[in-house]
Amino acid sequence: MNERYNLLIEQYKEKEGNTERLKAKDQIRWAEKMNTIQNRVEEIICTDFIYS
């Protein structure tokens, strides 16, 4: 499950442009985007776990 979590996090980071460059430029915005991505991925994994 950790592999899937990490894969989804990386895919969403790339898709939404949440890069190290953004982290260096605007740490608060980067953290907000990371929190959103993490919440979304956790919801996906929990939903799959419950309904599978």
C-alpha positions, 0 to 999 in steps of 0.5 A: 500500500505504501508503494501505491501511496508514494506513486500517487503522490508523485503523479499528483505532484507532477500533474499539479506542478508542485515542484522543488522550485515552487517549494524554494519560491513559496513554501506556504503555497507548496505545503498547502498543495502537498496537504491537498494532494496527500488528503486526496490520495488518502481518500482514494486509498481508503475508498479502494480499501473499503470497497474492494 
